[in-house]
Amino acid sequence: MQVKGRQLRQEFNESSHTETELNSQLYDILLRLPNSCHPSTPVGDESQARLVEMVGEKPSFTFVPRGHLELAERLNILQLRHLANVSGHRSYYLKGAGAQLQHALVQFTQDRLYQQGFTPLVVPDFFYPAILEGCGMMKAGAFDTQIYTLDSSKHEGLCLAGTAEVGIAGMYKDHVLRADQLPQKAFAVSTCYRAETWSGSEPYGIYRVHHFTKIEMFGVTANDHGTESERMQQEFVSLQKDLYSELGLCFHILDMPTQELGLSAHRKYDVEVWMPGRDSFGEVSSASNCTDYQSKRLHIRYETDQEDPKYAHTVNATACAVPRLIVAILENFQQEDGSVVVPQALQPYMGGRKVITALDGLPMKYMGRERRMFKQHQKKFSKYR
């Protein structure tokens, strides 16, 4: 009898271990299940994106337009070079009027969102993997190259956020709102950390970098009629359209196809601005309707006096991705002499400055190790000339 008891206990322990492993595998599989797609969403890859609207006109130049990197370095407002021993690849410094331009874009965008009834938030920069997974940003598998993870032996496996969407959604986790408190709209300014930069395919510059400042909009709606979140998504797109129109940029709005939606998005619109230095449109923002995908994973619900709690719908959208808008402004408002006209909407936030010139930067002469080695080699081989 005693032997039989030990055998049963051993079998139970083995079965429990197997059950735990199977549940973990099932959880990983379920995390990879995407949201449903809107019936009007184009099917296919990026080439199948549907043009929704074209706004503004491309600037015409009497000279060959320069790229943002050449412009910014001439103006001494950006530093990307000589950072190998400072912060590494795809990092950058904004200097002088460059830093001022970032602050102006942030303040301009915040003021417009205040006027539209958004609540400002300050959110953390790091989160547990479960919060990212709840937002549809998987910590393991196909997306792990996009996420910075802190040393788990010291920081409990925390991850740096790639967008303030994670922070705002995390704030709502496990909360029940009253139906008469909806919809809710909030925004946050945050530093976004993204480890993945599409390897070497992206030209040198600040279009794709490891860290940048962004203002993110986030909304929570009811789900009584199934159309509330769709209306909020359209509202967010209209706000994006107003912001970029006021900056005087030429852009188009795209209804993105199925392969570009990501796990959480039911429908996604991208805004791409014309960038003369790239001779193409470049994405500066997106707006995603996530329906109840995030709320079910993060337990975000709402209730009325008559009904049990129901899962809310969530919507997120970029209001201002600073580096990409700086790229667009430098390239679209450049002058033949290399100066850049400040968009009228930003001038009050830059002390009335109307033009950025080389006098508005922070000139420096590099004398670091790379420079010294070059000088040594130059001296060594000068006798052979």
JOCOR-V612936 format. One line per field, one symbol per residue. phi: phi as a letter, one per 40 degrees, with the letter a starting at -180 (. if undefined). psi: psi as a letter, one per 30 degrees, with the letter a starting at -180 (. if undefined). Layout:
phi->???
psi->???
This chain:
phi->.cccccccccccccccccccccccccccccccccccbcdcccchcdccdcccabbgbccbbcbccccccccccccgbabbcgbdbbagcgbabbbfcccccccccccdcdcccdccgcccbbbccbacdccccccgbccbgcbcccbcbcdccbbfgcbcccacdcccccccdgbbbcdccbcbbbaacacbbbccbffbccdcibcbbcaacabbcabbbcbcbgbcccccdccccccddccccccgccabbbcccdcbcgccccaabbbbbcbdccfacbcbaaabccfbcccccbfbbaabccbcdbccbbbbaccacddcccdccdccbcbccgcbccddccdccbggcbbbbccccacabcbcdcccccccccccccccc
psi->eeeeeeeeeeeeeeeeeeeeeeeeeeeeeeffklllkkffkkkaaffgkkkekkklkkkkkgljklleeeeeeefhgkjflhgegdfakgllkkkbfeeeeeeeeeeeeeeeeefggkkklkllfklkeeeeeffgjkelbfgfffkkkljfffghglkkkflfeeeeeeefkgkklkeffllkkllkklkkkjfkhhbgfklkagejlfklkkkkkkkkllhefgfeeeeeeeeeeeeeeeefeffglkllkkjklefgflefkekkkkkkkkjeffhlkkkfllkkjgbgeeeefghjllllffllklklkkklkkejjeeeeeeeeeefgllegflkkkkeffeffhggkfkklffgaikljkhaeeeeeeeeeeeegfff.
